[in-house]
Amino acid sequence: MTRTRWTHERWFDLVFLVGFAFKAIDGFIELVVGIPLLFLRPGQVDSVARLITAGELREDPDDLLAHLIRHGVATLSADATLFAAVYLIIHGVVKLGIVAAIFRGSRRLYPWAIAALGAFVIWQGYEFALHPSVGLALLTLFDLVIVALTVREWRHHRSLGDAVRSMLGRTKDASSRPRNTHLSRHAA
């Protein structure tokens, strides 16, 4: 068994694939959180947040994330809840759509993905300027990395499948050969 060398190309592919996996998970979570927010009143959101964080705060009364969640939902108005729901649903659907389209190998959607993610980065930058937070800074940085890697893959005319093949150590030439050599000899 030969060992495949880890080149810069393969490292970029790994980051690209892991980043897109995180985008899919993030999009799914945003959708799952956003849909109920459409139907819950702020008091109900606060009750749900208290229920979800109660166990963690019993275990660790100083848990920063649990306190941030409770503080964040305690100040929500009905308009803010609706805005958060719509934002999360749109953001989640767009992310899942981008991931699904690129996963299917549609390279013509790369510019749309870049534009959509770029718009989110701009919006997040605007929000960060108004309300700085470590979480928003990290999310924006993560999105910037994904945008840069998506631009790189698009410029190299590569699909998500090409990145997967690269990670597996297979070249495009080897994967594009016919699998049934009997049929390929008769076709020639």
C-alpha positions as CSV (number, residue, x, y, z in Angstrom):
1,M,0.0,0.0,0.0
2,T,1.4,3.4,-1.0
3,R,1.2,6.3,1.2
4,T,-0.1,9.5,-0.3
5,R,1.8,12.7,0.4
6,W,-0.1,15.5,2.1
7,T,0.5,18.5,-0.2
8,H,-0.7,22.1,0.3
9,E,-3.5,21.2,-2.2
10,R,-4.8,18.4,0.0
11,W,-4.7,20.5,3.1
12,F,-6.7,23.2,1.4
13,D,-9.2,20.5,0.2
14,L,-9.4,19.2,3.8
15,V,-10.2,22.7,5.2
16,F,-12.7,23.3,2.3
17,L,-14.5,20.0,2.9
18,V,-14.6,20.4,6.7
19,G,-15.7,24.0,6.3
20,F,-18.6,23.0,4.0
21,A,-19.5,20.2,6.5
22,F,-19.7,22.8,9.2
23,K,-21.7,25.1,6.9
24,A,-24.2,22.3,6.4
25,I,-24.5,21.6,10.2
26,D,-24.7,25.4,10.9
27,G,-27.4,25.8,8.3
28,F,-29.4,22.9,9.7
29,I,-29.1,24.2,13.3
30,E,-30.2,27.7,12.1
31,L,-33.2,26.3,10.4
32,V,-34.2,24.1,13.4
33,V,-33.9,27.1,15.7
34,G,-35.4,29.6,13.4
35,I,-38.7,27.8,12.6
36,P,-39.9,27.5,16.2
37,L,-39.0,31.2,16.8
38,L,-41.6,32.1,14.2
39,F,-44.3,30.7,16.5
40,L,-43.0,31.5,20.0
41,R,-43.6,34.6,22.0
42,P,-40.5,36.2,23.8
43,G,-41.7,34.8,27.1
44,Q,-41.9,31.3,25.7
45,V,-38.4,31.7,24.2
46,D,-37.1,32.7,27.6
47,S,-38.8,29.7,29.2
48,V,-37.3,27.3,26.6
49,A,-33.8,28.9,27.1
50,R,-34.1,28.5,30.9
51,L,-35.1,24.8,30.4
52,I,-32.3,24.1,28.0
53,T,-29.6,25.8,30.1
54,A,-30.8,24.7,33.6
55,G,-28.9,21.4,33.6
56,E,-25.7,23.1,32.5
57,L,-26.0,25.8,35.1
58,R,-26.6,23.2,37.8
59,E,-23.4,21.4,36.7
60,D,-21.4,24.7,36.3
61,P,-23.1,27.8,37.7
62,D,-20.5,30.0,35.9
63,D,-21.0,28.6,32.4
64,L,-20.5,31.5,30.1
65,L,-22.5,30.2,27.1
66,A,-25.5,29.4,29.3
67,H,-25.5,32.8,30.8
68,L,-25.1,34.5,27.4
69,I,-28.1,32.5,26.1
70,R,-30.2,33.5,29.1
71,H,-29.2,37.1,28.9
72,G,-29.7,37.3,25.2
73,V,-33.3,35.9,25.2
74,A,-34.3,37.8,28.3
75,T,-34.0,41.1,26.4
76,L,-35.8,39.9,23.2
77,S,-38.8,41.9,22.0
78,A,-41.5,40.4,19.8
79,D,-40.0,42.3,16.8
80,A,-36.5,41.1,17.6
81,T,-37.8,37.5,17.9
82,L,-39.4,37.7,14.5
83,F,-36.3,39.2,13.0
84,A,-34.1,36.5,14.5
85,A,-36.5,33.8,13.2
86,V,-36.5,35.2,9.6
87,Y,-32.8,35.8,9.6
88,L,-32.0,32.3,10.9
89,I,-34.4,30.6,8.5
90,I,-33.1,32.5,5.4
91,H,-29.5,32.1,6.5
92,G,-30.0,28.3,7.1
93,V,-31.9,27.7,3.8
94,V,-29.2,29.6,1.8
95,K,-26.4,27.7,3.5
96,L,-28.1,24.3,3.0
97,G,-28.9,25.2,-0.6
98,I,-25.3,26.3,-1.3
99,V,-23.9,23.1,0.3
100,A,-26.4,20.9,-1.6
101,A,-25.7,22.5,-5.0
102,I,-22.0,22.4,-4.6
103,F,-22.1,18.8,-3.3
104,R,-24.0,17.9,-6.4
105,G,-21.1,19.3,-8.4
106,S,-22.7,22.3,-9.9
107,R,-19.7,24.6,-10.5
108,R,-21.9,27.4,-12.0
109,L,-23.3,28.0,-8.5
110,Y,-20.0,28.8,-7.0
111,P,-20.4,32.6,-7.9
112,W,-23.8,32.6,-6.3
113,A,-22.4,30.9,-3.2
114,I,-19.6,33.4,-3.0
115,A,-22.1,36.3,-3.4
116,A,-24.5,34.9,-0.8
117,L,-21.8,34.1,1.8
118,G,-20.1,37.5,1.0
119,A,-23.4,39.2,1.7
120,F,-23.7,37.5,5.1
121,V,-20.1,38.5,5.8
122,I,-20.9,42.1,5.1
123,W,-24.1,42.0,7.2
124,Q,-22.2,40.3,10.1
125,G,-19.4,42.9,9.8
126,Y,-22.1,45.6,10.1
127,E,-23.6,43.9,13.1
128,F,-20.2,43.5,14.6
129,A,-19.5,47.2,14.2
130,L,-22.8,47.9,16.1
131,H,-22.6,45.1,18.7
132,P,-19.1,43.6,18.9
133,S,-19.0,40.0,20.2
134,V,-16.5,37.2,20.1
135,G,-19.0,34.8,18.6
136,L,-19.9,37.1,15.7
137,A,-16.2,37.8,15.1
138,L,-15.5,34.0,14.9
139,L,-18.5,33.3,12.7
140,T,-17.5,36.1,10.3
141,L,-13.9,34.9,10.2
142,F,-15.1,31.4,9.5
143,D,-17.4,32.6,6.7
144,L,-14.4,34.6,5.2
145,V,-12.3,31.5,5.1
146,I,-15.1,29.6,3.4
147,V,-15.6,32.4,0.9
148,A,-11.8,32.4,0.1
149,L,-11.7,28.6,-0.3
150,T,-14.8,28.7,-2.5
151,V,-13.2,31.3,-4.7
152,R,-10.1,29.1,-4.9
153,E,-12.0,26.0,-5.9
154,W,-14.1,27.9,-8.4
155,R,-11.0,29.5,-10.0
156,H,-9.4,26.1,-10.3
157,H,-12.6,24.8,-11.9
158,R,-12.9,22.1,-9.3
159,S,-16.1,20.6,-7.9
160,L,-16.6,19.3,-4.4
161,G,-16.1,15.8,-5.8
162,D,-12.6,16.9,-7.0
163,A,-11.8,17.9,-3.5
164,V,-13.1,14.6,-2.1
165,R,-11.0,12.7,-4.7
166,S,-7.9,14.8,-3.7
167,M,-8.5,13.9,-0.1
168,L,-8.7,10.2,-0.9
169,G,-5.4,10.5,-2.9
170,R,-7.0,9.9,-6.2
171,T,-6.2,11.9,-9.3
172,K,-8.9,13.1,-11.6
173,D,-7.4,11.0,-14.4
174,A,-7.6,7.8,-12.4
175,S,-11.2,8.5,-11.4
176,S,-12.3,9.3,-14.9
177,R,-11.2,6.1,-16.5
178,P,-13.9,3.7,-17.4
179,R,-14.5,1.0,-14.7
180,N,-15.4,-1.7,-17.1
181,T,-12.4,-2.2,-19.4
182,H,-14.2,-4.9,-21.4
183,L,-16.8,-2.3,-22.6
184,S,-14.1,0.4,-23.2
185,R,-12.1,-1.9,-25.5
186,H,-15.2,-2.7,-27.7
187,A,-16.2,1.0,-27.9
188,A,-12.8,2.0,-29.3
